[in-house]
Structures are given as structure tokens and as C-alpha cells.
Amino acid sequence: MDLRVGGIYYLPNGRELIVLGRRENGRVSYRLSCRTGNYEITDEGRLTCDGKLTAWDVSNLSDTGRSVGVERFQPPSFQETNQNPELVPS
């Protein structure tokens, strides 16, 4: 399962988790943050909470479609900024 970094997912018990990702040596590891504890996903896809194995795995996560964080602003392209170029006398 590909998780969206910054995406909000929920567990079957209704608890919402925010996905935090970390790239290291070409590999992505995920942490999940919530108010009551810190979750991590093991290499086998199981969820641990504060280091203890839970009854859930990544297949139990449901995407809410919501995200947190700042949306990235992409500056306008060169053509967009020069659609009506002003002519300057030489």
C-alpha cells in the first residue's frame, strides 16, 4: 500500500492518523502520528504503537482523502508571466 505523506487515515476504531514519511538509503519508512501515541509500520506491514505490536496492519488503514501541511506553491511558468509583454522603446 502506498501511503500519502501528510495524508490522514483512520483505523477501524475511528482513530485518525497522519502519515509521516522518511527516505533513507532509497527506502521509505512510515510513521503515523496521532494524539494518543506514535505508530510505525514494520517491514511486514504491521502497525506498532509506542513500540508495541497492535492488531492492525496497513490494510486496515482507510484514506479519508484529507491531508495536512502547507500546500506547495508552484511559481508561474515563464510563458504565463510573459503573456502580455510590454514593449519597451529602445
HTML snippet that shows the backbone in 3Dmol.js (N, CA, C, O; Angstrom):
<script src="https://3Dmol.org/build/3Dmol-min.js"></script>
<div id="view" style="width:600px;height:400px;position:relative"></div>
<script>
const pdb = `
ATOM      1  N   MET A   1       0.853  -1.180   0.000  1.00  0.00           N
ATOM      2  CA  MET A   1       0.000   0.000   0.000  1.00  0.00           C
ATOM      3  C   MET A   1       0.894   1.237   0.000  1.00  0.00           C
ATOM      4  O   MET A   1       1.797   1.360   0.827  1.00  0.00           O
ATOM      5  N   ASP A   2       0.639   2.139  -0.920  1.00  0.00           N
ATOM      6  CA  ASP A   2       1.345   3.409  -0.938  1.00  0.00           C
ATOM      7  C   ASP A   2       0.558   4.399  -0.111  1.00  0.00           C
ATOM      8  O   ASP A   2      -0.609   4.671  -0.394  1.00  0.00           O
ATOM      9  N   LEU A   3       1.192   4.932   0.900  1.00  0.00           N
ATOM     10  CA  LEU A   3       0.543   5.915   1.754  1.00  0.00           C
ATOM     11  C   LEU A   3       0.955   7.307   1.314  1.00  0.00           C
ATOM     12  O   LEU A   3       2.084   7.521   0.872  1.00  0.00           O
ATOM     13  N   ARG A   4       0.038   8.248   1.437  1.00  0.00           N
ATOM     14  CA  ARG A   4       0.328   9.637   1.099  1.00  0.00           C
ATOM     15  C   ARG A   4       0.957  10.314   2.306  1.00  0.00           C
ATOM     16  O   ARG A   4       0.353  10.365   3.377  1.00  0.00           O
ATOM     17  N   VAL A   5       2.154  10.827   2.139  1.00  0.00           N
ATOM     18  CA  VAL A   5       2.780  11.567   3.234  1.00  0.00           C
ATOM     19  C   VAL A   5       1.956  12.830   3.458  1.00  0.00           C
ATOM     20  O   VAL A   5       1.682  13.579   2.520  1.00  0.00           O
ATOM     21  N   GLY A   6       1.571  13.056   4.693  1.00  0.00           N
ATOM     22  CA  GLY A   6       0.690  14.171   5.037  1.00  0.00           C
ATOM     23  C   GLY A   6      -0.776  13.786   4.958  1.00  0.00           C
ATOM     24  O   GLY A   6      -1.647  14.571   5.334  1.00  0.00           O
ATOM     25  N   GLY A   7      -1.058  12.569   4.466  1.00  0.00           N
ATOM     26  CA  GLY A   7      -2.431  12.107   4.361  1.00  0.00           C
ATOM     27  C   GLY A   7      -2.984  11.698   5.712  1.00  0.00           C
ATOM     28  O   GLY A   7      -2.248  11.258   6.595  1.00  0.00           O
ATOM     29  N   ILE A   8      -4.279  11.849   5.857  1.00  0.00           N
ATOM     30  CA  ILE A   8      -4.948  11.458   7.099  1.00  0.00           C
ATOM     31  C   ILE A   8      -5.708  10.166   6.826  1.00  0.00           C
ATOM     32  O   ILE A   8      -6.530  10.095   5.911  1.00  0.00           O
ATOM     33  N   TYR A   9      -5.424   9.156   7.624  1.00  0.00           N
ATOM     34  CA  TYR A   9      -6.052   7.844   7.508  1.00  0.00           C
ATOM     35  C   TYR A   9      -6.739   7.538   8.837  1.00  0.00           C
ATOM     36  O   TYR A   9      -6.411   8.127   9.866  1.00  0.00           O
ATOM     37  N   TYR A  10      -7.690   6.617   8.802  1.00  0.00           N
ATOM     38  CA  TYR A  10      -8.275   6.206  10.077  1.00  0.00           C
ATOM     39  C   TYR A  10      -8.265   4.694  10.206  1.00  0.00           C
ATOM     40  O   TYR A  10      -8.307   3.951   9.225  1.00  0.00           O
ATOM     41  N   LEU A  11      -8.209   4.276  11.460  1.00  0.00           N
ATOM     42  CA  LEU A  11      -8.243   2.860  11.822  1.00  0.00           C
ATOM     43  C   LEU A  11      -9.696   2.431  12.028  1.00  0.00           C
ATOM     44  O   LEU A  11     -10.571   3.289  12.153  1.00  0.00           O
ATOM     45  N   PRO A  12      -9.971   1.139  12.065  1.00  0.00           N
ATOM     46  CA  PRO A  12     -11.345   0.666  12.283  1.00  0.00           C
ATOM     47  C   PRO A  12     -11.988   1.214  13.569  1.00  0.00           C
ATOM     48  O   PRO A  12     -13.212   1.305  13.656  1.00  0.00           O
ATOM     49  N   ASN A  13     -11.170   1.577  14.560  1.00  0.00           N
ATOM     50  CA  ASN A  13     -11.731   2.116  15.802  1.00  0.00           C
ATOM     51  C   ASN A  13     -12.014   3.619  15.706  1.00  0.00           C
ATOM     52  O   ASN A  13     -12.438   4.229  16.687  1.00  0.00           O
ATOM     53  N   GLY A  14     -11.782   4.223  14.528  1.00  0.00           N
ATOM     54  CA  GLY A  14     -12.072   5.643  14.327  1.00  0.00           C
ATOM     55  C   GLY A  14     -10.909   6.571  14.594  1.00  0.00           C
ATOM     56  O   GLY A  14     -10.998   7.764  14.302  1.00  0.00           O
ATOM     57  N   ARG A  15      -9.833   6.064  15.137  1.00  0.00           N
ATOM     58  CA  ARG A  15      -8.667   6.900  15.426  1.00  0.00           C
ATOM     59  C   ARG A  15      -8.039   7.381  14.119  1.00  0.00           C
ATOM     60  O   ARG A  15      -7.785   6.592  13.209  1.00  0.00           O
ATOM     61  N   GLU A  16      -7.792   8.698  14.043  1.00  0.00           N
ATOM     62  CA  GLU A  16      -7.184   9.269  12.848  1.00  0.00           C
ATOM     63  C   GLU A  16      -5.683   9.359  13.020  1.00  0.00           C
ATOM     64  O   GLU A  16      -5.178   9.728  14.080  1.00  0.00           O
ATOM     65  N   LEU A  17      -4.979   9.012  11.951  1.00  0.00           N
ATOM     66  CA  LEU A  17      -3.524   9.015  11.964  1.00  0.00           C
ATOM     67  C   LEU A  17      -3.010   9.842  10.794  1.00  0.00           C
ATOM     68  O   LEU A  17      -3.570   9.795   9.699  1.00  0.00           O
ATOM     69  N   ILE A  18      -1.954  10.591  11.027  1.00  0.00           N
ATOM     70  CA  ILE A  18      -1.310  11.388   9.982  1.00  0.00           C
ATOM     71  C   ILE A  18      -0.036  10.674   9.574  1.00  0.00           C
ATOM     72  O   ILE A  18       0.772  10.301  10.424  1.00  0.00           O
ATOM     73  N   VAL A  19       0.146  10.484   8.281  1.00  0.00           N
ATOM     74  CA  VAL A  19       1.313   9.766   7.775  1.00  0.00           C
ATOM     75  C   VAL A  19       2.509  10.696   7.651  1.00  0.00           C
ATOM     76  O   VAL A  19       2.434  11.756   7.030  1.00  0.00           O
ATOM     77  N   LEU A  20       3.599  10.281   8.250  1.00  0.00           N
ATOM     78  CA  LEU A  20       4.881  10.967   8.131  1.00  0.00           C
ATOM     79  C   LEU A  20       5.839   9.992   7.475  1.00  0.00           C
ATOM     80  O   LEU A  20       5.918   8.837   7.894  1.00  0.00           O
ATOM     81  N   GLY A  21       6.557  10.418   6.473  1.00  0.00           N
ATOM     82  CA  GLY A  21       7.464   9.523   5.765  1.00  0.00           C
ATOM     83  C   GLY A  21       8.906   9.966   5.910  1.00  0.00           C
ATOM     84  O   GLY A  21       9.192  11.140   6.144  1.00  0.00           O
ATOM     85  N   ARG A  22       9.801   9.016   5.767  1.00  0.00           N
ATOM     86  CA  ARG A  22      11.224   9.313   5.834  1.00  0.00           C
ATOM     87  C   ARG A  22      11.935   8.451   4.800  1.00  0.00           C
ATOM     88  O   ARG A  22      11.779   7.230   4.781  1.00  0.00           O
ATOM     89  N   ARG A  23      12.713   9.097   3.944  1.00  0.00           N
ATOM     90  CA  ARG A  23      13.500   8.378   2.946  1.00  0.00           C
ATOM     91  C   ARG A  23      14.909   8.203   3.483  1.00  0.00           C
ATOM     92  O   ARG A  23      15.545   9.147   3.952  1.00  0.00           O
ATOM     93  N   GLU A  24      15.374   6.970   3.398  1.00  0.00           N
ATOM     94  CA  GLU A  24      16.713   6.666   3.869  1.00  0.00           C
ATOM     95  C   GLU A  24      17.267   5.516   3.045  1.00  0.00           C
ATOM     96  O   GLU A  24      16.667   4.443   2.979  1.00  0.00           O
ATOM     97  N   ASN A  25      18.411   5.741   2.419  1.00  0.00           N
ATOM     98  CA  ASN A  25      19.066   4.721   1.597  1.00  0.00           C
ATOM     99  C   ASN A  25      18.142   4.153   0.522  1.00  0.00           C
ATOM    100  O   ASN A  25      18.127   2.946   0.281  1.00  0.00           O
ATOM    101  N   GLY A  26      17.370   5.034  -0.122  1.00  0.00           N
ATOM    102  CA  GLY A  26      16.481   4.607  -1.188  1.00  0.00           C
ATOM    103  C   GLY A  26      15.226   3.895  -0.725  1.00  0.00           C
ATOM    104  O   GLY A  26      14.486   3.352  -1.545  1.00  0.00           O
ATOM    105  N   ARG A  27      14.979   3.888   0.558  1.00  0.00           N
ATOM    106  CA  ARG A  27      13.834   3.190   1.141  1.00  0.00           C
ATOM    107  C   ARG A  27      12.972   4.192   1.903  1.00  0.00           C
ATOM    108  O   ARG A  27      13.494   5.107   2.540  1.00  0.00           O
ATOM    109  N   VAL A  28      11.667   4.021   1.838  1.00  0.00           N
ATOM    110  CA  VAL A  28      10.759   4.902   2.565  1.00  0.00           C
ATOM    111  C   VAL A  28      10.219   4.162   3.776  1.00  0.00           C
ATOM    112  O   VAL A  28       9.716   3.044   3.663  1.00  0.00           O
ATOM    113  N   SER A  29      10.329   4.792   4.929  1.00  0.00           N
ATOM    114  CA  SER A  29       9.696   4.226   6.125  1.00  0.00           C
ATOM    115  C   SER A  29       8.620   5.207   6.581  1.00  0.00           C
ATOM    116  O   SER A  29       8.772   6.422   6.455  1.00  0.00           O
ATOM    117  N   TYR A  30       7.549   4.667   7.105  1.00  0.00           N
ATOM    118  CA  TYR A  30       6.420   5.495   7.516  1.00  0.00           C
ATOM    119  C   TYR A  30       6.246   5.466   9.019  1.00  0.00           C
ATOM    120  O   TYR A  30       6.397   4.437   9.678  1.00  0.00           O
ATOM    121  N   ARG A  31       5.922   6.644   9.533  1.00  0.00           N
ATOM    122  CA  ARG A  31       5.462   6.772  10.911  1.00  0.00           C
ATOM    123  C   ARG A  31       4.072   7.365  10.823  1.00  0.00           C
ATOM    124  O   ARG A  31       3.756   8.085   9.875  1.00  0.00           O
ATOM    125  N   LEU A  32       3.256   7.071  11.787  1.00  0.00           N
ATOM    126  CA  LEU A  32       1.894   7.582  11.825  1.00  0.00           C
ATOM    127  C   LEU A  32       1.724   8.296  13.151  1.00  0.00           C
ATOM    128  O   LEU A  32       2.044   7.752  14.208  1.00  0.00           O
ATOM    129  N   SER A  33       1.231   9.486  13.091  1.00  0.00           N
ATOM    130  CA  SER A  33       1.117  10.292  14.294  1.00  0.00           C
ATOM    131  C   SER A  33      -0.346  10.507  14.664  1.00  0.00           C
ATOM    132  O   SER A  33      -1.193  10.734  13.799  1.00  0.00           O
ATOM    133  N   CYS A  34      -0.626  10.432  15.951  1.00  0.00           N
ATOM    134  CA  CYS A  34      -1.949  10.769  16.455  1.00  0.00           C
ATOM    135  C   CYS A  34      -1.773  11.349  17.853  1.00  0.00           C
ATOM    136  O   CYS A  34      -0.662  11.383  18.384  1.00  0.00           O
ATOM    137  N   ARG A  35      -2.836  11.787  18.425  1.00  0.00           N
ATOM    138  CA  ARG A  35      -2.760  12.447  19.740  1.00  0.00           C
ATOM    139  C   ARG A  35      -2.395  11.492  20.870  1.00  0.00           C
ATOM    140  O   ARG A  35      -1.805  11.905  21.869  1.00  0.00           O
ATOM    141  N   THR A  36      -2.740  10.227  20.717  1.00  0.00           N
ATOM    142  CA  THR A  36      -2.568   9.301  21.841  1.00  0.00           C
ATOM    143  C   THR A  36      -1.315   8.445  21.759  1.00  0.00           C
ATOM    144  O   THR A  36      -1.009   7.727  22.711  1.00  0.00           O
ATOM    145  N   GLY A  37      -0.579   8.497  20.652  1.00  0.00           N
ATOM    146  CA  GLY A  37       0.619   7.664  20.543  1.00  0.00           C
ATOM    147  C   GLY A  37       1.265   7.796  19.189  1.00  0.00           C
ATOM    148  O   GLY A  37       0.720   8.419  18.277  1.00  0.00           O
ATOM    149  N   ASN A  38       2.422   7.207  19.070  1.00  0.00           N
ATOM    150  CA  ASN A  38       3.130   7.214  17.800  1.00  0.00           C
ATOM    151  C   ASN A  38       3.130   5.811  17.216  1.00  0.00           C
ATOM    152  O   ASN A  38       3.554   4.851  17.861  1.00  0.00           O
ATOM    153  N   TYR A  39       2.658   5.713  16.009  1.00  0.00           N
ATOM    154  CA  TYR A  39       2.581   4.441  15.312  1.00  0.00           C
ATOM    155  C   TYR A  39       3.707   4.350  14.295  1.00  0.00           C
ATOM    156  O   TYR A  39       4.167   5.363  13.768  1.00  0.00           O
ATOM    157  N   GLU A  40       4.137   3.147  14.032  1.00  0.00           N
ATOM    158  CA  GLU A  40       5.093   2.879  12.975  1.00  0.00           C
ATOM    159  C   GLU A  40       4.621   1.655  12.222  1.00  0.00           C
ATOM    160  O   GLU A  40       3.844   0.851  12.737  1.00  0.00           O
ATOM    161  N   ILE A  41       5.105   1.521  10.983  1.00  0.00           N
ATOM    162  CA  ILE A  41       4.764   0.357  10.172  1.00  0.00           C
ATOM    163  C   ILE A  41       6.012  -0.495  10.050  1.00  0.00           C
ATOM    164  O   ILE A  41       7.069  -0.018   9.636  1.00  0.00           O
ATOM    165  N   THR A  42       5.879  -1.760  10.417  1.00  0.00           N
ATOM    166  CA  THR A  42       7.022  -2.674  10.337  1.00  0.00           C
ATOM    167  C   THR A  42       7.260  -3.062   8.878  1.00  0.00           C
ATOM    168  O   THR A  42       6.437  -2.774   8.009  1.00  0.00           O
ATOM    169  N   ASP A  43       8.380  -3.712   8.619  1.00  0.00           N
ATOM    170  CA  ASP A  43       8.686  -4.170   7.263  1.00  0.00           C
ATOM    171  C   ASP A  43       7.626  -5.147   6.746  1.00  0.00           C
ATOM    172  O   ASP A  43       7.442  -5.279   5.536  1.00  0.00           O
ATOM    173  N   GLU A  44       6.936  -5.822   7.648  1.00  0.00           N
ATOM    174  CA  GLU A  44       5.889  -6.767   7.273  1.00  0.00           C
ATOM    175  C   GLU A  44       4.538  -6.083   7.072  1.00  0.00           C
ATOM    176  O   GLU A  44       3.564  -6.738   6.702  1.00  0.00           O
ATOM    177  N   GLY A  45       4.471  -4.764   7.312  1.00  0.00           N
ATOM    178  CA  GLY A  45       3.216  -4.039   7.141  1.00  0.00           C
ATOM    179  C   GLY A  45       2.346  -3.983   8.372  1.00  0.00           C
ATOM    180  O   GLY A  45       1.208  -3.520   8.296  1.00  0.00           O
ATOM    181  N   ARG A  46       2.845  -4.439   9.501  1.00  0.00           N
ATOM    182  CA  ARG A  46       2.088  -4.398  10.764  1.00  0.00           C
ATOM    183  C   ARG A  46       2.270  -3.040  11.434  1.00  0.00           C
ATOM    184  O   ARG A  46       3.303  -2.392  11.264  1.00  0.00           O
ATOM    185  N   LEU A  47       1.274  -2.614  12.187  1.00  0.00           N
ATOM    186  CA  LEU A  47       1.348  -1.357  12.915  1.00  0.00           C
ATOM    187  C   LEU A  47       1.774  -1.611  14.348  1.00  0.00           C
ATOM    188  O   LEU A  47       1.263  -2.510  15.016  1.00  0.00           O
ATOM    189  N   THR A  48       2.711  -0.809  14.805  1.00  0.00           N
ATOM    190  CA  THR A  48       3.090  -0.817  16.211  1.00  0.00           C
ATOM    191  C   THR A  48       2.736   0.542  16.797  1.00  0.00           C
ATOM    192  O   THR A  48       2.764   1.551  16.093  1.00  0.00           O
ATOM    193  N   CYS A  49       2.410   0.571  18.055  1.00  0.00           N
ATOM    194  CA  CYS A  49       2.107   1.821  18.754  1.00  0.00           C
ATOM    195  C   CYS A  49       3.028   1.916  19.956  1.00  0.00           C
ATOM    196  O   CYS A  49       3.011   1.063  20.843  1.00  0.00           O
ATOM    197  N   ASP A  50       3.827   2.960  19.966  1.00  0.00           N
ATOM    198  CA  ASP A  50       4.806   3.157  21.042  1.00  0.00           C
ATOM    199  C   ASP A  50       5.636   1.900  21.271  1.00  0.00           C
ATOM    200  O   ASP A  50       5.945   1.546  22.408  1.00  0.00           O
ATOM    201  N   GLY A  51       5.997   1.224  20.166  1.00  0.00           N
ATOM    202  CA  GLY A  51       6.855   0.049  20.224  1.00  0.00           C
ATOM    203  C   GLY A  51       6.145  -1.269  20.467  1.00  0.00           C
ATOM    204  O   GLY A  51       6.783  -2.322  20.466  1.00  0.00           O
ATOM    205  N   LYS A  52       4.821  -1.230  20.678  1.00  0.00           N
ATOM    206  CA  LYS A  52       4.073  -2.461  20.938  1.00  0.00           C
ATOM    207  C   LYS A  52       3.246  -2.829  19.714  1.00  0.00           C
ATOM    208  O   LYS A  52       2.610  -1.967  19.109  1.00  0.00           O
ATOM    209  N   LEU A  53       3.253  -4.095  19.352  1.00  0.00           N
ATOM    210  CA  LEU A  53       2.509  -4.594  18.209  1.00  0.00           C
ATOM    211  C   LEU A  53       1.009  -4.409  18.436  1.00  0.00           C
ATOM    212  O   LEU A  53       0.498  -4.701  19.517  1.00  0.00           O
ATOM    213  N   THR A  54       0.312  -3.927  17.419  1.00  0.00           N
ATOM    214  CA  THR A  54      -1.142  -3.768  17.507  1.00  0.00           C
ATOM    215  C   THR A  54      -1.816  -4.891  16.715  1.00  0.00           C
ATOM    216  O   THR A  54      -1.140  -5.739  16.133  1.00  0.00           O
ATOM    217  N   ALA A  55      -3.124  -4.890  16.697  1.00  0.00           N
ATOM    218  CA  ALA A  55      -3.887  -5.899  15.956  1.00  0.00           C
ATOM    219  C   ALA A  55      -4.038  -5.527  14.486  1.00  0.00           C
ATOM    220  O   ALA A  55      -4.616  -6.294  13.716  1.00  0.00           O
ATOM    221  N   TRP A  56      -3.524  -4.349  14.077  1.00  0.00           N
ATOM    222  CA  TRP A  56      -3.758  -3.841  12.733  1.00  0.00           C
ATOM    223  C   TRP A  56      -2.530  -3.925  11.840  1.00  0.00           C
ATOM    224  O   TRP A  56      -1.392  -4.021  12.299  1.00  0.00           O
ATOM    225  N   ASP A  57      -2.816  -3.883  10.536  1.00  0.00           N
ATOM    226  CA  ASP A  57      -1.751  -3.730   9.551  1.00  0.00           C
ATOM    227  C   ASP A  57      -2.195  -2.641   8.563  1.00  0.00           C
ATOM    228  O   ASP A  57      -3.270  -2.061   8.719  1.00  0.00           O
ATOM    229  N   VAL A  58      -1.363  -2.366   7.545  1.00  0.00           N
ATOM    230  CA  VAL A  58      -1.675  -1.261   6.635  1.00  0.00           C
ATOM    231  C   VAL A  58      -3.000  -1.453   5.894  1.00  0.00           C
ATOM    232  O   VAL A  58      -3.618  -0.471   5.485  1.00  0.00           O
ATOM    233  N   SER A  59      -3.443  -2.688   5.717  1.00  0.00           N
ATOM    234  CA  SER A  59      -4.717  -2.913   5.029  1.00  0.00           C
ATOM    235  C   SER A  59      -5.901  -2.409   5.849  1.00  0.00           C
ATOM    236  O   SER A  59      -6.993  -2.231   5.310  1.00  0.00           O
ATOM    237  N   ASN A  60      -5.699  -2.177   7.144  1.00  0.00           N
ATOM    238  CA  ASN A  60      -6.764  -1.659   7.997  1.00  0.00           C
ATOM    239  C   ASN A  60      -6.877  -0.144   7.952  1.00  0.00           C
ATOM    240  O   ASN A  60      -7.821   0.420   8.505  1.00  0.00           O
ATOM    241  N   LEU A  61      -5.928   0.526   7.299  1.00  0.00           N
ATOM    242  CA  LEU A  61      -5.967   1.981   7.200  1.00  0.00           C
ATOM    243  C   LEU A  61      -6.885   2.391   6.062  1.00  0.00           C
ATOM    244  O   LEU A  61      -6.777   1.876   4.949  1.00  0.00           O
ATOM    245  N   SER A  62      -7.788   3.319   6.345  1.00  0.00           N
ATOM    246  CA  SER A  62      -8.689   3.853   5.324  1.00  0.00           C
ATOM    247  C   SER A  62      -8.352   5.320   5.093  1.00  0.00           C
ATOM    248  O   SER A  62      -8.257   6.102   6.039  1.00  0.00           O
ATOM    249  N   ASP A  63      -8.176   5.680   3.845  1.00  0.00           N
ATOM    250  CA  ASP A  63      -7.820   7.045   3.480  1.00  0.00           C
ATOM    251  C   ASP A  63      -9.045   7.947   3.609  1.00  0.00           C
ATOM    252  O   ASP A  63     -10.097   7.648   3.044  1.00  0.00           O
ATOM    253  N   THR A  64      -8.916   9.031   4.338  1.00  0.00           N
ATOM    254  CA  THR A  64     -10.011   9.992   4.480  1.00  0.00           C
ATOM    255  C   THR A  64     -10.084  10.935   3.285  1.00  0.00           C
ATOM    256  O   THR A  64     -11.099  11.602   3.079  1.00  0.00           O
ATOM    257  N   GLY A  65      -9.008  10.994   2.495  1.00  0.00           N
ATOM    258  CA  GLY A  65      -8.951  11.942   1.385  1.00  0.00           C
ATOM    259  C   GLY A  65      -8.481  13.319   1.821  1.00  0.00           C
ATOM    260  O   GLY A  65      -8.296  14.208   0.990  1.00  0.00           O
ATOM    261  N   ARG A  66      -8.286  13.496   3.123  1.00  0.00           N
ATOM    262  CA  ARG A  66      -7.817  14.775   3.648  1.00  0.00           C
ATOM    263  C   ARG A  66      -6.308  14.719   3.850  1.00  0.00           C
ATOM    264  O   ARG A  66      -5.719  13.643   3.955  1.00  0.00           O
ATOM    265  N   SER A  67      -5.694  15.898   3.901  1.00  0.00           N
ATOM    266  CA  SER A  67      -4.253  15.999   4.133  1.00  0.00           C
ATOM    267  C   SER A  67      -3.974  17.148   5.077  1.00  0.00           C
ATOM    268  O   SER A  67      -4.805  18.036   5.264  1.00  0.00           O
ATOM    269  N   VAL A  68      -2.802  17.118   5.662  1.00  0.00           N
ATOM    270  CA  VAL A  68      -2.342  18.227   6.498  1.00  0.00           C
ATOM    271  C   VAL A  68      -1.085  18.796   5.868  1.00  0.00           C
ATOM    272  O   VAL A  68      -0.474  18.180   4.995  1.00  0.00           O
ATOM    273  N   GLY A  69      -0.717  19.961   6.317  1.00  0.00           N
ATOM    274  CA  GLY A  69       0.508  20.570   5.825  1.00  0.00           C
ATOM    275  C   GLY A  69       0.200  21.712   4.889  1.00  0.00           C
ATOM    276  O   GLY A  69      -0.949  21.973   4.534  1.00  0.00           O
ATOM    277  N   VAL A  70       1.232  22.361   4.515  1.00  0.00           N
ATOM    278  CA  VAL A  70       1.126  23.512   3.633  1.00  0.00           C
ATOM    279  C   VAL A  70       1.143  23.019   2.192  1.00  0.00           C
ATOM    280  O   VAL A  70       1.990  22.214   1.805  1.00  0.00           O
ATOM    281  N   GLU A  71       0.210  23.508   1.421  1.00  0.00           N
ATOM    282  CA  GLU A  71       0.231  23.157   0.012  1.00  0.00           C
ATOM    283  C   GLU A  71       1.376  23.901  -0.644  1.00  0.00           C
ATOM    284  O   GLU A  71       1.615  25.079  -0.377  1.00  0.00           O
ATOM    285  N   ARG A  72       2.070  23.193  -1.498  1.00  0.00           N
ATOM    286  CA  ARG A  72       3.213  23.794  -2.159  1.00  0.00           C
ATOM    287  C   ARG A  72       2.739  24.702  -3.287  1.00  0.00           C
ATOM    288  O   ARG A  72       1.890  24.329  -4.097  1.00  0.00           O
ATOM    289  N   PHE A  73       3.302  25.888  -3.316  1.00  0.00           N
ATOM    290  CA  PHE A  73       3.001  26.842  -4.366  1.00  0.00           C
ATOM    291  C   PHE A  73       4.014  26.655  -5.472  1.00  0.00           C
ATOM    292  O   PHE A  73       5.221  26.659  -5.229  1.00  0.00           O
ATOM    293  N   GLN A  74       3.525  26.492  -6.683  1.00  0.00           N
ATOM    294  CA  GLN A  74       4.423  26.362  -7.817  1.00  0.00           C
ATOM    295  C   GLN A  74       4.421  27.699  -8.543  1.00  0.00           C
ATOM    296  O   GLN A  74       3.372  28.165  -8.986  1.00  0.00           O
ATOM    297  N   PRO A  75       5.594  28.318  -8.667  1.00  0.00           N
ATOM    298  CA  PRO A  75       5.633  29.613  -9.331  1.00  0.00           C
ATOM    299  C   PRO A  75       5.159  29.489 -10.783  1.00  0.00           C
ATOM    300  O   PRO A  75       5.321  28.442 -11.409  1.00  0.00           O
ATOM    301  N   PRO A  76       4.571  30.569 -11.309  1.00  0.00           N
ATOM    302  CA  PRO A  76       4.094  30.507 -12.686  1.00  0.00           C
ATOM    303  C   PRO A  76       5.249  30.288 -13.656  1.00  0.00           C
ATOM    304  O   PRO A  76       6.389  30.676 -13.398  1.00  0.00           O
ATOM    305  N   SER A  77       4.923  29.662 -14.766  1.00  0.00           N
ATOM    306  CA  SER A  77       5.958  29.411 -15.765  1.00  0.00           C
ATOM    307  C   SER A  77       6.348  30.713 -16.451  1.00  0.00           C
ATOM    308  O   SER A  77       5.664  31.728 -16.320  1.00  0.00           O
ATOM    309  N   PHE A  78       7.437  30.672 -17.172  1.00  0.00           N
ATOM    310  CA  PHE A  78       7.925  31.850 -17.881  1.00  0.00           C
ATOM    311  C   PHE A  78       6.871  32.358 -18.852  1.00  0.00           C
ATOM    312  O   PHE A  78       6.659  33.567 -18.953  1.00  0.00           O
ATOM    313  N   GLN A  79       6.205  31.453 -19.571  1.00  0.00           N
ATOM    314  CA  GLN A  79       5.200  31.866 -20.544  1.00  0.00           C
ATOM    315  C   GLN A  79       4.005  32.523 -19.867  1.00  0.00           C
ATOM    316  O   GLN A  79       3.452  33.487 -20.395  1.00  0.00           O
ATOM    317  N   GLU A  80       3.601  32.018 -18.714  1.00  0.00           N
ATOM    318  CA  GLU A  80       2.458  32.603 -18.011  1.00  0.00           C
ATOM    319  C   GLU A  80       2.745  34.026 -17.574  1.00  0.00           C
ATOM    320  O   GLU A  80       1.856  34.876 -17.592  1.00  0.00           O
ATOM    321  N   THR A  81       3.977  34.288 -17.182  1.00  0.00           N
ATOM    322  CA  THR A  81       4.313  35.623 -16.700  1.00  0.00           C
ATOM    323  C   THR A  81       4.584  36.586 -17.842  1.00  0.00           C
ATOM    324  O   THR A  81       4.616  37.797 -17.627  1.00  0.00           O
ATOM    325  N   ASN A  82       4.781  36.076 -19.055  1.00  0.00           N
ATOM    326  CA  ASN A  82       5.097  36.947 -20.199  1.00  0.00           C
ATOM    327  C   ASN A  82       4.075  36.846 -21.307  1.00  0.00           C
ATOM    328  O   ASN A  82       4.429  36.948 -22.482  1.00  0.00           O
ATOM    329  N   GLN A  83       2.802  36.645 -20.960  1.00  0.00           N
ATOM    330  CA  GLN A  83       1.780  36.540 -21.985  1.00  0.00           C
ATOM    331  C   GLN A  83       1.499  37.890 -22.632  1.00  0.00           C
ATOM    332  O   GLN A  83       1.214  37.947 -23.829  1.00  0.00           O
ATOM    333  N   ASN A  84       1.570  38.947 -21.890  1.00  0.00           N
ATOM    334  CA  ASN A  84       1.343  40.284 -22.415  1.00  0.00           C
ATOM    335  C   ASN A  84       2.597  41.135 -22.167  1.00  0.00           C
ATOM    336  O   ASN A  84       2.585  42.059 -21.354  1.00  0.00           O
ATOM    337  N   PRO A  85       3.649  40.811 -22.867  1.00  0.00           N
ATOM    338  CA  PRO A  85       4.869  41.565 -22.609  1.00  0.00           C
ATOM    339  C   PRO A  85       4.717  43.017 -23.042  1.00  0.00           C
ATOM    340  O   PRO A  85       4.171  43.316 -24.104  1.00  0.00           O
ATOM    341  N   GLU A  86       5.205  43.893 -22.211  1.00  0.00           N
ATOM    342  CA  GLU A  86       5.178  45.308 -22.546  1.00  0.00           C
ATOM    343  C   GLU A  86       6.380  45.596 -23.438  1.00  0.00           C
ATOM    344  O   GLU A  86       7.495  45.138 -23.189  1.00  0.00           O
ATOM    345  N   LEU A  87       6.118  46.356 -24.463  1.00  0.00           N
ATOM    346  CA  LEU A  87       7.211  46.743 -25.344  1.00  0.00           C
ATOM    347  C   LEU A  87       7.894  47.968 -24.764  1.00  0.00           C
ATOM    348  O   LEU A  87       7.249  48.956 -24.413  1.00  0.00           O
ATOM    349  N   VAL A  88       9.166  47.884 -24.675  1.00  0.00           N
ATOM    350  CA  VAL A  88       9.946  48.990 -24.134  1.00  0.00           C
ATOM    351  C   VAL A  88      10.705  49.624 -25.283  1.00  0.00           C
ATOM    352  O   VAL A  88      11.419  48.935 -26.012  1.00  0.00           O
ATOM    353  N   PRO A  89      10.560  50.932 -25.452  1.00  0.00           N
ATOM    354  CA  PRO A  89      11.287  51.572 -26.555  1.00  0.00           C
ATOM    355  C   PRO A  89      12.792  51.430 -26.368  1.00  0.00           C
ATOM    356  O   PRO A  89      13.300  51.478 -25.248  1.00  0.00           O
ATOM    357  N   SER A  90      13.488  51.256 -27.474  1.00  0.00           N
ATOM    358  CA  SER A  90      14.939  51.104 -27.363  1.00  0.00           C
ATOM    359  C   SER A  90      15.641  52.410 -27.636  1.00  0.00           C
ATOM    360  O   SER A  90      16.869  52.472 -27.588  1.00  0.00           O
TER     361      SER A  90
END
`;
const viewer = $3Dmol.createViewer("view");
viewer.addModel(pdb, "pdb");
viewer.setStyle({}, {cartoon: {color: "spectrum"}});
viewer.zoomTo();
viewer.render();
</script>
